[in-house]
Amino acid sequence: MNRCNVVAIANQKGGVGKSTTAVNLGVALTMQGKSVLLVDADPQGDLTCSLGWQDTDSLNTTLATMLEKSIEDEPFELTEGILHHEEGVDLMPANIELSAMEMMLVTTMSREYTMKGWLDKVKSRYDYVLIDCMPSLGMITINALTAADQVIIPVQSHYLPAKGMNQLIKTVNKVKRQVNPRLKIGGILLTLVDSRTNIAKTMSAEIRDNYAGAFPIFKSEIPLAVSAAETSMFGRSLFDYDKNSKVAEAYAALAKEVEHGCKTRAKAKTGISR
């Protein structure tokens, strides 16, 4: 049985394309024959809405439900609450109830491991689990990093978002030291890249120069495009909405990079690659 790769997509800065990346990377991986579970770990439910479940408040079972069952050690079905999207990905949705769960976790025993407790039972059915984190470094995000094997950091090629990335990297390193020694930075992903502007080109080069020696940086860059924003209104991925776009091509290339990276790490762990 293939080992499941759990990937957190995180940045405490909002508007950097986390949900868009989760949807389109997930669908791109299914197009490569992989089974994928998307986990919406944001009370705003952007990922859930992006896949067509606009009325998130009407959902009876969400990530908050499953985290509460994990806290109370209640039994659950492995497929409980999981929605199936017609493009091949599965989804554990979220809504505003997750905000209350974040408060509950503060007083929970072994609070960092709550999401991992649920996910460890569910993930055997998948090749990949992609967790779309909220734009904060609160307890839900810490839970996602504790459950993950690696984190992908989407960042705009602008000065301020790139500067704010340092705090996330510090948090990742702290989680690695204290609760999840297997956690790796899978890569920094440049998003919303407007190749028409000199500032975007300059910041892209600066990010690669500043971080290339310390962390992987994906070769794939996600271009700025109106179609990427439009897809969420239709509950579709870019591959269904505008499959010939440069953004769709970029996510297809990213999926190949992610898959190659996971295979390389797996071989290194088993001693095949030295």
Residue pairs with C-beta under 8 A, 6 or more apart in sequence:
1 124
2 127
3 266
4 123
4 124
4 126
4 127
4 128
4 129
5 127
5 128
5 129
5 149
5 150
5 262
6 119
6 123
6 128
6 129
6 131
6 147
6 148
6 149
6 150
7 128
7 129
7 130
7 131
7 148
7 149
7 150
7 151
7 152
7 186
7 258
8 131
8 133
8 141
8 144
8 145
8 147
8 148
8 150
8 151
8 152
9 18
9 21
9 22
9 25
9 130
9 131
9 132
9 133
9 151
9 152
9 154
10 18
10 133
10 141
10 144
10 145
10 151
10 152
10 153
10 168
10 172
11 18
11 133
11 135
11 153
11 154
11 155
11 161
11 164
11 165
11 168
12 135
12 136
12 137
12 141
12 164
12 167
12 168
13 135
13 155
13 156
13 161
13 164
13 165
14 135
15 135
15 156
16 154
16 155
16 156
16 161
16 191
16 192
17 154
17 156
17 191
17 192
17 222
17 228
18 132
18 133
18 135
18 154
19 42
19 46
19 47
19 50
19 132
19 232
20 50
20 191
20 222
20 228
20 229
20 231
20 232
21 152
21 154
21 189
21 191
21 222
21 251
21 254
22 38
22 47
22 130
22 131
22 132
23 38
23 47
23 50
23 51
23 89
23 231
23 237
24 237
24 238
24 239
24 247
24 248
24 251
25 130
25 152
25 251
25 254
25 255
25 258
26 36
26 38
26 89
26 128
26 130
26 237
27 36
27 87
27 88
27 89
27 237
27 239
27 240
27 251
28 239
28 251
28 252
28 254
28 255
29 36
29 127
29 128
29 255
29 258
29 259
30 36
30 87
30 88
30 89
31 88
31 239
31 252
31 255
32 255
32 256
32 259
34 127
34 128
34 259
35 90
35 125
35 126
35 127
35 128
36 88
36 89
36 90
36 126
36 127
36 128
36 129
36 130
37 82
37 89
37 90
37 91
37 92
37 122
37 123
37 125
37 126
37 128
37 129
37 130
38 47
38 51
38 89
38 90
38 91
38 92
38 129
38 130
38 132
39 63
39 91
39 92
39 119
39 129
39 130
39 131
39 132
39 144
40 46
40 47
40 48
40 62
40 63
40 91
40 92
40 93
40 94
40 132
41 63
41 94
41 98
41 115
41 131
41 132
41 133
41 134
41 140
41 141
41 143
41 144
42 94
42 98
42 132
42 133
42 134
42 135
43 94
43 95
43 96
43 97
43 98
43 99
43 102
43 134
44 96
44 134
45 53
45 56
45 93
45 94
45 95
45 96
46 132
46 232
47 91
47 93
47 94
47 132
48 56
48 59
48 91
48 93
48 94
48 95
49 56
49 232
49 235
50 231
50 232
50 235
51 83
51 85
51 89
51 91
51 235
52 85
52 234
52 235
52 236
53 59
53 83
53 91
53 93
53 235
54 235
56 62
56 93
56 94
56 95
56 96
57 95
57 96
59 93
59 95
61 80
61 81
62 81
62 92
62 93
62 94
62 95
62 97
62 98
63 81
63 92
63 93
63 94
63 98
63 101
63 115
64 94
64 95
64 97
64 98
64 100
64 101
65 81
65 97
66 76
66 80
66 81
66 92
66 118
67 98
67 101
67 105
67 114
67 115
67 118
67 143
68 74
68 101
68 104
69 75
69 76
69 118
70 114
70 115
70 117
70 118
71 104
71 105
71 108
71 114
76 118
78 121
78 122
78 125
81 92
81 93
82 90
82 91
82 92
82 122
83 90
83 91
83 92
83 93
84 90
84 91
85 91
87 236
87 237
87 239
87 240
90 126
98 134
98 140
101 140
102 138
102 139
102 140
105 111
105 114
105 139
105 140
105 143
106 139
108 114
111 139
111 143
112 139
112 142
112 143
112 146
112 175
112 179
113 143
113 146
113 179
114 143
115 131
115 140
115 143
115 144
115 146
115 147
116 143
116 146
116 147
119 129
119 147
120 147
122 129
123 129
131 144
131 147
131 148
133 140
133 141
133 144
134 140
134 141
137 167
137 168
137 171
141 171
142 171
142 175
145 151
145 171
145 172
145 175
145 180
145 183
146 175
146 179
146 180
146 183
147 180
148 180
148 183
149 182
149 183
149 184
150 183
150 184
150 185
150 186
150 261
151 172
151 183
151 184
151 185
151 186
152 186
152 187
152 188
152 189
152 258
153 165
153 168
153 169
153 185
153 187
153 188
153 189
154 189
154 190
154 191
154 222
155 161
155 162
155 165
155 188
155 189
155 190
155 191
155 207
156 162
156 190
156 191
156 192
156 193
157 190
157 192
157 193
157 194
157 199
157 200
157 201
157 203
157 204
157 207
157 221
158 199
158 200
158 203
159 203
162 203
162 206
162 207
165 188
169 185
169 215
172 183
172 185
175 183
176 183
184 265
185 215
185 216
186 216
186 258
186 261
187 215
187 216
187 217
187 218
187 257
187 258
187 261
188 207
188 211
188 215
188 216
188 217
188 218
189 218
189 220
189 221
189 222
189 254
190 204
190 207
190 217
190 218
190 221
190 222
191 221
191 222
192 222
192 223
192 224
193 200
193 204
193 221
193 222
193 223
193 224
194 200
194 223
194 224
195 201
195 223
204 221
207 217
208 217
211 217
216 261
218 254
218 257
219 253
219 257
220 250
220 251
220 253
220 254
220 257
221 250
222 228
222 247
222 250
222 251
222 254
223 246
223 247
223 250
225 245
225 246
225 247
227 238
227 241
227 242
227 245
227 247
228 238
228 247
230 241
231 237
231 238
231 240
231 241
231 242
234 241
238 245
238 247
238 248
238 251
239 248
239 251
239 252
242 248
264 273
267 273
268 274
